[in-house]
Amino acid sequence: MTNNFTRDHEEFEQIPRLVAVITVLGYFVLNILGWFRDFLRHIGLEKKKGAKDPNPEDFVPLYQSYECFYTRNMYTRIRDVFNRPIGSVAAAEVDVIERLSDDYNWSFRFTGKKLHAINLGSYNYLGFSENRGPCAQAAIESIKNYGVANCASRQELGTQRFHQELESLLTQYLGVEDAIAFGMGFATNALNIPAIARKGDLIISDGLNHTSLILGIRLSGATTQTFKHNDMKDLERILRESIVNGQPRHHRPWRKIIIVVEGVYSMEGSICRLPEIIALKKKYKAYLYMDEAHSIGAIGSHGKGVVDYWNTKPDDIDIHMGTFTKSFGSAGGYIAGRKKLIEHIRTYSHADCYTASMSAPVVHQIISSLKIVMGIDGTDNGQKRIQQLAKNVQYFRRHLVDMGFIVYGNDNSPVVPVLIYMPAKIAAVNREMLKRGCAVVTVGFPATSITESRVRFCISAAHTREMLDHALRAIDEVGHLVSLRYSVRNPHRRLVELNPQDYE
């Protein structure tokens, strides 16, 4: 192997110019064909499947016309590769329920068959998505004691003992003063940012932040500025100019400035440059909001996210946010930090006041997995999972890069995007990988920029060496079949014989 994996090395190889031109041209042709088909529907030569305007006569349309146009003429063509139903737990292997369409993806029918495949699309980083073992048993026992329904909101019913145990464990695990858990990860960002920011505040957000962060920032009413992804020079420029110029019109100082970043970026696989961000936030007296949805449990020698990965102090981050849906195999999210912050959120956050508390099985799944990761279950199973995940990530990434694919992200990130660019290849890669026993997620515009469609592999500690080798052989075949080897650094190189020593 030729690549040395380092802590801060990230691959963002530029798209070849010819590929970029062909990709844009492909979308242009799809639009032309879509407009032509809409014309045929308008004159009655093509049946209007799903194209009829649902709005009452003389009413302003509820939906923008291009969104409907895109759905009718582009998304529908490849709708079979999205939202695939499964018939098993989303573990290292998964049963995909087979479905067919007789009307070009406008509707589907189930065949009754299940396609067994290696699961390379779920955020099951530590392998806790399983229907056997201590976590599953803890969830089952909790049902016997508490039932399965969500509790009423804490304002009405109060906090249950298991909620307190979870938040106490989180406080210990993260090394903070206090923590609070919520029933939905998306809402943890969307409804808690408005509780800590408002008009007169400035939020400086990474350009590739998740939609939940963007929604929370918009709902807060704070002024927003965006810096280029992981670009510390651009971040410092915005900080400096914001402090010098103050608020628009009257130029008064900002009430407070909050920097919002993610630990691991779910589309890029990149890791935030936390030490540099901390240095800047201290220099300019800003606050730091850290979203660790994809990093908590998944990186760091002890699985404690980017704080652990960069060996920084938890106190250097003002607001810790994370979810339980990835590494812990459950649902919900948390906010952690100083006690005064958490008390404020308990009082003013809509995510706490107006939503149901987490149900007992969900909480006990998290408690059980947390205890394993922390090692307080009396075993070293958690540490083994963390080490196994790191080994699987480096093994898989190294081979993809050497095979000539353009692979985005940090060498140590469990999110592994491989660029496929052209719109026609989104469906082709997904379908061909499933034929070879690999369930993958392919993503394109508008979830990515128009020239950066990708297949996004998510690596798990539950993946065995045999599973990874099977997946590598499959992507090797598919890469050759649909021409995915765009890298100029390792061009057109087929998969060499897999060496067991590479996995040691």
ZIBEL-V619476 format. One record per residue. N is the residue number from 1. RES is the residue in one letter. PHI is phi in whole degrees, -180 to 180 (* if undefined). NEAR is the number of other C-alpha atoms within 12 Angstrom. Layout:
n=<N	N>
res=<RES	RES>
phi=<PHI	PHI>
near=<NEAR	NEAR>
This chain:
n=<1	2	3	4	5	6	7	8	9	10	11	12	13	14	15	16	17	18	19	20	21	22	23	24	25	26	27	28	29	30	31	32	33	34	35	36	37	38	39	40	41	42	43	44	45	46	47	48	49	50	51	52	53	54	55	56	57	58	59	60	61	62	63	64	65	66	67	68	69	70	71	72	73	74	75	76	77	78	79	80	81	82	83	84	85	86	87	88	89	90	91	92	93	94	95	96	97	98	99	100	101	102	103	104	105	106	107	108	109	110	111	112	113	114	115	116	117	118	119	120	121	122	123	124	125	126	127	128	129	130	131	132	133	134	135	136	137	138	139	140	141	142	143	144	145	146	147	148	149	150	151	152	153	154	155	156	157	158	159	160	161	162	163	164	165	166	167	168	169	170	171	172	173	174	175	176	177	178	179	180	181	182	183	184	185	186	187	188	189	190	191	192	193	194	195	196	197	198	199	200	201	202	203	204	205	206	207	208	209	210	211	212	213	214	215	216	217	218	219	220	221	222	223	224	225	226	227	228	229	230	231	232	233	234	235	236	237	238	239	240	241	242	243	244	245	246	247	248	249	250	251	252	253	254	255	256	257	258	259	260	261	262	263	264	265	266	267	268	269	270	271	272	273	274	275	276	277	278	279	280	281	282	283	284	285	286	287	288	289	290	291	292	293	294	295	296	297	298	299	300	301	302	303	304	305	306	307	308	309	310	311	312	313	314	315	316	317	318	319	320	321	322	323	324	325	326	327	328	329	330	331	332	333	334	335	336	337	338	339	340	341	342	343	344	345	346	347	348	349	350	351	352	353	354	355	356	357	358	359	360	361	362	363	364	365	366	367	368	369	370	371	372	373	374	375	376	377	378	379	380	381	382	383	384	385	386	387	388	389	390	391	392	393	394	395	396	397	398	399	400	401	402	403	404	405	406	407	408	409	410	411	412	413	414	415	416	417	418	419	420	421	422	423	424	425	426	427	428	429	430	431	432	433	434	435	436	437	438	439	440	441	442	443	444	445	446	447	448	449	450	451	452	453	454	455	456	457	458	459	460	461	462	463	464	465	466	467	468	469	470	471	472	473	474	475	476	477	478	479	480	481	482	483	484	485	486	487	488	489	490	491	492	493	494	495	496	497	498	499	500	501	502	503	504>
res=<M	T	N	N	F	T	R	D	H	E	E	F	E	Q	I	P	R	L	V	A	V	I	T	V	L	G	Y	F	V	L	N	I	L	G	W	F	R	D	F	L	R	H	I	G	L	E	K	K	K	G	A	K	D	P	N	P	E	D	F	V	P	L	Y	Q	S	Y	E	C	F	Y	T	R	N	M	Y	T	R	I	R	D	V	F	N	R	P	I	G	S	V	A	A	A	E	V	D	V	I	E	R	L	S	D	D	Y	N	W	S	F	R	F	T	G	K	K	L	H	A	I	N	L	G	S	Y	N	Y	L	G	F	S	E	N	R	G	P	C	A	Q	A	A	I	E	S	I	K	N	Y	G	V	A	N	C	A	S	R	Q	E	L	G	T	Q	R	F	H	Q	E	L	E	S	L	L	T	Q	Y	L	G	V	E	D	A	I	A	F	G	M	G	F	A	T	N	A	L	N	I	P	A	I	A	R	K	G	D	L	I	I	S	D	G	L	N	H	T	S	L	I	L	G	I	R	L	S	G	A	T	T	Q	T	F	K	H	N	D	M	K	D	L	E	R	I	L	R	E	S	I	V	N	G	Q	P	R	H	H	R	P	W	R	K	I	I	I	V	V	E	G	V	Y	S	M	E	G	S	I	C	R	L	P	E	I	I	A	L	K	K	K	Y	K	A	Y	L	Y	M	D	E	A	H	S	I	G	A	I	G	S	H	G	K	G	V	V	D	Y	W	N	T	K	P	D	D	I	D	I	H	M	G	T	F	T	K	S	F	G	S	A	G	G	Y	I	A	G	R	K	K	L	I	E	H	I	R	T	Y	S	H	A	D	C	Y	T	A	S	M	S	A	P	V	V	H	Q	I	I	S	S	L	K	I	V	M	G	I	D	G	T	D	N	G	Q	K	R	I	Q	Q	L	A	K	N	V	Q	Y	F	R	R	H	L	V	D	M	G	F	I	V	Y	G	N	D	N	S	P	V	V	P	V	L	I	Y	M	P	A	K	I	A	A	V	N	R	E	M	L	K	R	G	C	A	V	V	T	V	G	F	P	A	T	S	I	T	E	S	R	V	R	F	C	I	S	A	A	H	T	R	E	M	L	D	H	A	L	R	A	I	D	E	V	G	H	L	V	S	L	R	Y	S	V	R	N	P	H	R	R	L	V	E	L	N	P	Q	D	Y	E>
phi=<*	-104	-98	-100	-89	-119	-66	-114	-81	-134	-99	-137	-67	-69	-68	-57	-60	-64	-64	-63	-64	-66	-64	-62	-63	-62	-66	-64	-64	-61	-65	-61	-64	-65	-63	-65	-68	-63	-65	-64	-67	-65	-92	89	-84	-132	-65	-83	-84	74	-97	-68	-70	-82	-78	-61	-61	72	-93	-66	-58	-74	-119	-68	-63	-70	-62	-66	-61	-63	-65	-64	-107	-124	-61	-62	-61	-124	-64	-67	-91	-108	53	-66	-75	-121	-122	-158	-65	-81	-95	-63	-123	-144	-100	-91	-75	-73	-140	-126	-126	-104	-134	60	76	-74	-147	-130	-130	-88	-90	90	-98	-121	-103	-79	-147	-73	-90	-114	-120	-94	-83	-93	-59	-99	76	-83	-81	-152	-100	-136	110	-65	-68	-63	-66	-64	-66	-65	-63	-66	-64	-63	-90	-124	85	-111	-73	-66	-76	-65	-61	-63	-63	-91	-109	91	-83	-79	-61	-70	-65	-64	-64	-61	-67	-66	-64	-60	-58	-67	-65	-86	72	-120	-79	-159	-151	-138	-107	-131	-81	-142	-65	-59	-68	-59	-80	-64	-106	-98	-60	-64	-82	-118	-137	-155	-57	100	-99	-120	-112	-107	-114	-62	-64	-113	-64	-67	-58	-63	-68	-62	-64	-61	-65	-66	-67	-70	85	-73	-74	-121	-130	-116	-108	-60	-54	58	-99	-72	-66	-68	-62	-66	-60	-66	-59	-64	-66	-67	-72	-68	-87	70	-73	-61	74	-96	59	-72	-63	-67	-59	-157	-119	-121	-93	-116	-139	-110	-76	-117	-86	-70	-98	-97	74	-88	-116	-65	-89	-60	-57	-71	-65	-62	-61	-70	-68	-73	-62	-105	55	-104	-101	-125	-106	-113	-92	-107	-55	-102	-114	-67	84	-100	-135	96	-63	-115	71	-99	82	-68	-61	-69	-60	-96	57	-101	-91	-58	-68	-74	-105	-79	-128	-91	-127	-159	-126	-104	-84	-103	-66	-103	64	-135	-145	105	-152	-147	-124	-138	162	-71	-59	-62	-63	-66	-63	-63	-66	-59	-88	-111	-81	-67	-68	-101	-78	-119	-124	-73	-70	-69	-73	-60	-61	-63	-66	-70	-63	-68	-58	-64	-67	-62	-63	-66	-64	-77	82	-91	-87	89	-127	-105	-62	-64	-64	-64	-65	-62	-67	-65	-61	-61	-67	-63	-61	-66	-63	-68	-61	-59	-69	-62	-64	-68	-83	98	-87	-87	-113	-90	101	-77	-58	-105	-85	-74	-92	-124	-84	-113	-74	-119	66	-76	-61	-65	-83	-59	-75	-61	-65	-62	-67	-70	-67	-66	-60	-97	82	-131	-91	-127	-110	-109	-134	-142	-60	-94	-69	-125	-67	-62	-103	-127	-62	-155	-105	-111	-87	-117	-90	-126	-66	-79	-72	-89	-59	-66	-64	-65	-64	-62	-65	-65	-66	-66	-69	-64	-66	-67	-61	-74	-67	-110	61	-107	-84	-98	-67	-90	-84	-132	-73	54	-97	-79	-64	-81	-58	-72	-101	-55	-68	-66	-97	-75>
near=<22	14	21	17	23	14	25	23	20	30	33	25	22	21	30	22	15	15	26	24	17	20	30	24	20	22	29	18	19	25	23	18	20	26	22	18	24	28	19	16	20	17	12	12	12	15	17	20	21	21	26	16	21	15	14	10	8	9	10	12	15	13	15	13	19	17	16	23	27	27	26	31	33	34	32	26	26	30	29	32	34	25	20	28	23	27	19	20	24	33	38	38	34	31	26	34	25	26	24	20	19	12	17	20	24	24	17	21	18	18	13	14	16	20	27	25	31	38	43	44	40	38	42	39	47	47	43	43	36	26	20	16	18	25	32	28	21	27	32	24	21	25	21	14	16	23	17	20	17	22	28	20	23	29	21	15	15	18	27	23	17	30	31	24	25	35	35	25	34	39	29	22	33	39	27	31	27	35	37	46	49	48	40	31	33	30	34	40	48	31	37	45	43	32	31	41	37	25	23	24	33	36	42	42	41	38	25	32	37	32	24	28	39	34	24	34	38	27	26	28	21	30	29	35	27	30	25	21	28	35	24	27	17	22	35	29	21	32	36	21	20	31	25	16	17	23	23	19	8	10	15	16	19	29	24	29	38	43	44	47	49	46	49	43	36	37	38	44	41	38	49	42	34	39	27	22	42	34	21	29	30	22	15	25	23	34	35	40	42	47	47	49	43	46	48	45	54	54	46	32	30	33	39	38	42	46	40	26	33	28	20	23	22	34	24	31	38	34	41	49	47	47	40	46	38	38	47	43	38	40	34	36	45	48	51	44	37	25	20	19	26	31	21	26	33	32	20	21	33	29	37	36	26	22	26	26	36	42	35	37	34	42	47	39	41	46	40	39	44	41	31	34	39	32	22	19	18	13	15	17	27	34	31	23	37	39	29	31	41	38	33	39	40	35	40	45	46	35	38	46	44	31	37	31	43	42	43	40	38	35	38	41	53	53	46	48	44	45	48	43	44	39	41	31	31	39	33	30	41	40	30	27	38	35	23	26	29	38	44	44	35	44	40	35	25	18	19	24	22	27	31	37	38	41	45	41	45	46	49	48	40	37	36	27	29	20	28	39	29	26	42	36	27	32	45	33	24	32	36	23	18	25	28	38	35	34	30	20	22	23	22	24	24	28	32	18	15	25	15	12	10	21	24	13>
